[in-house]
Amino acid sequence: MSQTSDSLADVPAAPAQPDGGAELRSRTLVRLLARLIRLRSLVLPVVLAFTLWIGVSDEATWRRILLLVVAGVMTSLITHDLLVRERVRLTPNLVVVVLMQYLVIFATGGMASPVLPLILLITVLFGLTAPGQRAWLVVLTVHLPVLWSITAIQLSGLVDLAPTALAGAAPQSPAFALSIATFMSVAMVMVTLFATAASTALEHMIDEALRTRDAALEARSAQARELTTLSGEIAHELKNPLASVKGLAQLVSRELERAGEAGAGGKSVERMQVLRREVDRMQGILDEFLNFSRPLVPLTQREVELRELVDHVVDLHEGVAGERRVELRAHGRARAVCDPRKLEQILINLVQNALEVAPAASVIDLEIEGRAGRAGIVVRDRGPGIDPALRDRIFEPGVTGKGDGSGLGLTIARSLARQHGGELELVDLEAGGCEARLTLPPAKSPTGEKPA
């Protein structure tokens, strides 16, 4: 995987990065660099203390001024590291650190400076955070030229780079300076190779992981589509013979009722009534499967008075509510733009769910809301509320709290609400019961603006 600086142009272009790859790579890289950043935060105070010691004790005025300025910049960097926890934009910070590092190297002995090896740490950080070509560009146009410029100044003898505090402590021979400069140059190239290779490998690993994830999601989606299509086909195939069974059951039921009026039939009439109810329930489940398996057909929207639609749904369920001694109450008024047939389907599902859990002698409220930016209908019951075990999955297909339910009603209802540009939510009430909150886009005012 290693590439030299001469062969970078021969590296084939990387495949297109999957969606979210750049952001994921950035977050992963920041986590991987956290330890190196903490190490830098530990090293900078040591370098700062060394810089201040040399700057204060040295006899050369230029060295004192230069090192005190560098110490001030380092203090700002340390303060920034302590106050700012986000390490997303590392490159500008590293550029400043590189400049300060070379100034310290220049003023504390050049190739004999004790802080010279620390430049390799900066090279690693830059190689990991910057794109490969930029990292090499910095090495070839900044690191190596500056390193050899300091070496040339040291060999020329124009400026004495050895500080007073380190006089005689480190070798100053030309051979030593050339050896160190050569070693550091080779080390920088090797470190950059390692850092850019590690960064490229990390990027490829992330891209491969994202592609694997996308492939798995696509496979699951295809499987879900196949199952949905299959369920629709099965429901369609069962619906026709079920219709025949229902028709025959009605005929037999009428004959048994006539026989019952003549003094015969008796128990058979009751059994046939149970059979017809079960056939109706099976037909309802098959209808839900068909609705679930079909793509959502385009809406036929128009401006609707929600109170009229709610009153109609209340009338449809008045008989069932009376049998269960539950009162249905409609409140409020508002207009909305919707497909009335689809909206009625949503409300019927919500009201039927509320009737099944509402205790006797209780009230189910259907409250119509018209507020700024939205219209809505709230169906509120006094039942036991949402089962905690199902709360997070209540809208998933097949999830139901009823023993005889298909678990598709709420799934279809929310899909229809979202098709309108609205939303359907279920919320437990503190005093007991549950609210089904349906929101819809409001109707426009005569001027074309939405009502305030």
LINBELKA-V447472 format. One record per residue. N is the residue number from 1. RES is the residue in one small letter. OMEGA is omega in whole degrees, 0 to 359 (999 if undefined). Layout:
# LINBELKA-V447472
n=N res=RES omega=OMEGA
n=N res=RES omega=OMEGA
This chain:
# LINBELKA-V447472
n=1 res=m omega=182
n=2 res=s omega=178
n=3 res=q omega=175
n=4 res=t omega=182
n=5 res=s omega=181
n=6 res=d omega=186
n=7 res=s omega=181
n=8 res=l omega=181
n=9 res=a omega=181
n=10 res=d omega=181
n=11 res=v omega=180
n=12 res=p omega=180
n=13 res=a omega=179
n=14 res=a omega=177
n=15 res=p omega=181
n=16 res=a omega=183
n=17 res=q omega=179
n=18 res=p omega=178
n=19 res=d omega=179
n=20 res=g omega=183
n=21 res=g omega=182
n=22 res=a omega=180
n=23 res=e omega=180
n=24 res=l omega=178
n=25 res=r omega=180
n=26 res=s omega=181
n=27 res=r omega=180
n=28 res=t omega=180
n=29 res=l omega=179
n=30 res=v omega=178
n=31 res=r omega=180
n=32 res=l omega=182
n=33 res=l omega=185
n=34 res=a omega=181
n=35 res=r omega=178
n=36 res=l omega=178
n=37 res=i omega=178
n=38 res=r omega=177
n=39 res=l omega=178
n=40 res=r omega=179
n=41 res=s omega=177
n=42 res=l omega=183
n=43 res=v omega=184
n=44 res=l omega=177
n=45 res=p omega=178
n=46 res=v omega=178
n=47 res=v omega=178
n=48 res=l omega=180
n=49 res=a omega=178
n=50 res=f omega=180
n=51 res=t omega=179
n=52 res=l omega=180
n=53 res=w omega=179
n=54 res=i omega=183
n=55 res=g omega=182
n=56 res=v omega=187
n=57 res=s omega=187
n=58 res=d omega=181
n=59 res=e omega=183
n=60 res=a omega=182
n=61 res=t omega=182
n=62 res=w omega=181
n=63 res=r omega=180
n=64 res=r omega=182
n=65 res=i omega=182
n=66 res=l omega=183
n=67 res=l omega=177
n=68 res=l omega=175
n=69 res=v omega=178
n=70 res=v omega=179
n=71 res=a omega=177
n=72 res=g omega=178
n=73 res=v omega=179
n=74 res=m omega=177
n=75 res=t omega=177
n=76 res=s omega=179
n=77 res=l omega=179
n=78 res=i omega=178
n=79 res=t omega=178
n=80 res=h omega=180
n=81 res=d omega=181
n=82 res=l omega=186
n=83 res=l omega=185
n=84 res=v omega=183
n=85 res=r omega=182
n=86 res=e omega=183
n=87 res=r omega=186
n=88 res=v omega=181
n=89 res=r omega=183
n=90 res=l omega=189
n=91 res=t omega=179
n=92 res=p omega=179
n=93 res=n omega=181
n=94 res=l omega=179
n=95 res=v omega=178
n=96 res=v omega=180
n=97 res=v omega=179
n=98 res=v omega=180
n=99 res=l omega=180
n=100 res=m omega=181
n=101 res=q omega=181
n=102 res=y omega=176
n=103 res=l omega=177
n=104 res=v omega=178
n=105 res=i omega=181
n=106 res=f omega=186
n=107 res=a omega=183
n=108 res=t omega=173
n=109 res=g omega=179
n=110 res=g omega=181
n=111 res=m omega=177
n=112 res=a omega=182
n=113 res=s omega=178
n=114 res=p omega=184
n=115 res=v omega=182
n=116 res=l omega=182
n=117 res=p omega=182
n=118 res=l omega=180
n=119 res=i omega=178
n=120 res=l omega=176
n=121 res=l omega=178
n=122 res=i omega=179
n=123 res=t omega=177
n=124 res=v omega=181
n=125 res=l omega=181
n=126 res=f omega=179
n=127 res=g omega=180
n=128 res=l omega=187
n=129 res=t omega=182
n=130 res=a omega=173
n=131 res=p omega=187
n=132 res=g omega=183
n=133 res=q omega=179
n=134 res=r omega=178
n=135 res=a omega=178
n=136 res=w omega=178
n=137 res=l omega=179
n=138 res=v omega=180
n=139 res=v omega=186
n=140 res=l omega=184
n=141 res=t omega=181
n=142 res=v omega=187
n=143 res=h omega=185
n=144 res=l omega=177
n=145 res=p omega=180
n=146 res=v omega=181
n=147 res=l omega=181
n=148 res=w omega=174
n=149 res=s omega=177
n=150 res=i omega=179
n=151 res=t omega=180
n=152 res=a omega=178
n=153 res=i omega=180
n=154 res=q omega=181
n=155 res=l omega=182
n=156 res=s omega=181
n=157 res=g omega=179
n=158 res=l omega=180
n=159 res=v omega=176
n=160 res=d omega=184
n=161 res=l omega=182
n=162 res=a omega=179
n=163 res=p omega=181
n=164 res=t omega=184
n=165 res=a omega=182
n=166 res=l omega=182
n=167 res=a omega=180
n=168 res=g omega=182
n=169 res=a omega=183
n=170 res=a omega=179
n=171 res=p omega=183
n=172 res=q omega=183
n=173 res=s omega=178
n=174 res=p omega=180
n=175 res=a omega=179
n=176 res=f omega=181
n=177 res=a omega=179
n=178 res=l omega=180
n=179 res=s omega=180
n=180 res=i omega=180
n=181 res=a omega=179
n=182 res=t omega=179
n=183 res=f omega=181
n=184 res=m omega=178
n=185 res=s omega=179
n=186 res=v omega=180
n=187 res=a omega=179
n=188 res=m omega=179
n=189 res=v omega=181
n=190 res=m omega=180
n=191 res=v omega=179
n=192 res=t omega=175
n=193 res=l omega=181
n=194 res=f omega=185
n=195 res=a omega=180
n=196 res=t omega=177
n=197 res=a omega=178
n=198 res=a omega=179
n=199 res=s omega=178
n=200 res=t omega=179
n=201 res=a omega=178
n=202 res=l omega=180
n=203 res=e omega=179
n=204 res=h omega=178
n=205 res=m omega=180
n=206 res=i omega=179
n=207 res=d omega=180
n=208 res=e omega=178
n=209 res=a omega=179
n=210 res=l omega=178
n=211 res=r omega=177
n=212 res=t omega=178
n=213 res=r omega=181
n=214 res=d omega=179
n=215 res=a omega=179
n=216 res=a omega=179
n=217 res=l omega=179
n=218 res=e omega=178
n=219 res=a omega=178
n=220 res=r omega=179
n=221 res=s omega=178
n=222 res=a omega=178
n=223 res=q omega=179
n=224 res=a omega=178
n=225 res=r omega=179
n=226 res=e omega=179
n=227 res=l omega=179
n=228 res=t omega=178
n=229 res=t omega=180
n=230 res=l omega=180
n=231 res=s omega=178
n=232 res=g omega=179
n=233 res=e omega=179
n=234 res=i omega=180
n=235 res=a omega=180
n=236 res=h omega=180
n=237 res=e omega=181
n=238 res=l omega=186
n=239 res=k omega=182
n=240 res=n omega=177
n=241 res=p omega=178
n=242 res=l omega=177
n=243 res=a omega=177
n=244 res=s omega=178
n=245 res=v omega=181
n=246 res=k omega=180
n=247 res=g omega=178
n=248 res=l omega=179
n=249 res=a omega=178
n=250 res=q omega=180
n=251 res=l omega=179
n=252 res=v omega=180
n=253 res=s omega=179
n=254 res=r omega=179
n=255 res=e omega=179
n=256 res=l omega=178
n=257 res=e omega=177
n=258 res=r omega=178
n=259 res=a omega=178
n=260 res=g omega=178
n=261 res=e omega=179
n=262 res=a omega=177
n=263 res=g omega=179
n=264 res=a omega=177
n=265 res=g omega=177
n=266 res=g omega=185
n=267 res=k omega=181
n=268 res=s omega=178
n=269 res=v omega=180
n=270 res=e omega=180
n=271 res=r omega=179
n=272 res=m omega=176
n=273 res=q omega=176
n=274 res=v omega=179
n=275 res=l omega=181
n=276 res=r omega=178
n=277 res=r omega=180
n=278 res=e omega=176
n=279 res=v omega=178
n=280 res=d omega=180
n=281 res=r omega=177
n=282 res=m omega=179
n=283 res=q omega=178
n=284 res=g omega=179
n=285 res=i omega=179
n=286 res=l omega=177
n=287 res=d omega=178
n=288 res=e omega=177
n=289 res=f omega=179
n=290 res=l omega=178
n=291 res=n omega=182
n=292 res=f omega=186
n=293 res=s omega=180
n=294 res=r omega=171
n=295 res=p omega=179
n=296 res=l omega=180
n=297 res=v omega=181
n=298 res=p omega=180
n=299 res=l omega=170
n=300 res=t omega=190
n=301 res=q omega=173
n=302 res=r omega=179
n=303 res=e omega=187
n=304 res=v omega=170
n=305 res=e omega=187
n=306 res=l omega=182
n=307 res=r omega=180
n=308 res=e omega=180
n=309 res=l omega=179
n=310 res=v omega=179
n=311 res=d omega=179
n=312 res=h omega=179
n=313 res=v omega=177
n=314 res=v omega=179
n=315 res=d omega=180
n=316 res=l omega=186
n=317 res=h omega=183
n=318 res=e omega=181
n=319 res=g omega=180
n=320 res=v omega=180
n=321 res=a omega=179
n=322 res=g omega=178
n=323 res=e omega=182
n=324 res=r omega=180
n=325 res=r omega=177
n=326 res=v omega=181
n=327 res=e omega=176
n=328 res=l omega=181
n=329 res=r omega=177
n=330 res=a omega=181
n=331 res=h omega=170
n=332 res=g omega=182
n=333 res=r omega=175
n=334 res=a omega=177
n=335 res=r omega=180
n=336 res=a omega=175
n=337 res=v omega=184
n=338 res=c omega=170
n=339 res=d omega=187
n=340 res=p omega=180
n=341 res=r omega=179
n=342 res=k omega=180
n=343 res=l omega=177
n=344 res=e omega=178
n=345 res=q omega=178
n=346 res=i omega=184
n=347 res=l omega=179
n=348 res=i omega=179
n=349 res=n omega=182
n=350 res=l omega=181
n=351 res=v omega=178
n=352 res=q omega=177
n=353 res=n omega=181
n=354 res=a omega=180
n=355 res=l omega=183
n=356 res=e omega=182
n=357 res=v omega=184
n=358 res=a omega=177
n=359 res=p omega=179
n=360 res=a omega=178
n=361 res=a omega=177
n=362 res=s omega=183
n=363 res=v omega=171
n=364 res=i omega=181
n=365 res=d omega=171
n=366 res=l omega=187
n=367 res=e omega=180
n=368 res=i omega=182
n=369 res=e omega=174
n=370 res=g omega=182
n=371 res=r omega=181
n=372 res=a omega=175
n=373 res=g omega=180
n=374 res=r omega=169
n=375 res=a omega=183
n=376 res=g omega=176
n=377 res=i omega=178
n=378 res=v omega=175
n=379 res=v omega=188
n=380 res=r omega=177
n=381 res=d omega=180
n=382 res=r omega=182
n=383 res=g omega=184
n=384 res=p omega=182
n=385 res=g omega=183
n=386 res=i omega=176
n=387 res=d omega=181
n=388 res=p omega=181
n=389 res=a omega=183
n=390 res=l omega=190
n=391 res=r omega=184
n=392 res=d omega=184
n=393 res=r omega=191
n=394 res=i omega=181
n=395 res=f omega=179
n=396 res=e omega=179
n=397 res=p omega=177
n=398 res=g omega=180
n=399 res=v omega=181
n=400 res=t omega=176
n=401 res=g omega=181
n=402 res=k omega=181
n=403 res=g omega=183
n=404 res=d omega=182
n=405 res=g omega=179
n=406 res=s omega=182
n=407 res=g omega=181
n=408 res=l omega=186
n=409 res=g omega=181
n=410 res=l omega=177
n=411 res=t omega=180
n=412 res=i omega=181
n=413 res=a omega=180
n=414 res=r omega=177
n=415 res=s omega=178
n=416 res=l omega=178
n=417 res=a omega=180
n=418 res=r omega=176
n=419 res=q omega=177
n=420 res=h omega=187
n=421 res=g omega=179
n=422 res=g omega=182
n=423 res=e omega=175
n=424 res=l omega=181
n=425 res=e omega=173
n=426 res=l omega=184
n=427 res=v omega=174
n=428 res=d omega=177
n=429 res=l omega=181
n=430 res=e omega=182
n=431 res=a omega=182
n=432 res=g omega=181
n=433 res=g omega=185
n=434 res=c omega=174
n=435 res=e omega=170
n=436 res=a omega=186
n=437 res=r omega=179
n=438 res=l omega=177
n=439 res=t omega=182
n=440 res=l omega=173
n=441 res=p omega=181
n=442 res=p omega=174
n=443 res=a omega=178
n=444 res=k omega=177
n=445 res=s omega=180
n=446 res=p omega=180
n=447 res=t omega=180
n=448 res=g omega=179
n=449 res=e omega=178
n=450 res=k omega=182
n=451 res=p omega=180
n=452 res=a omega=999
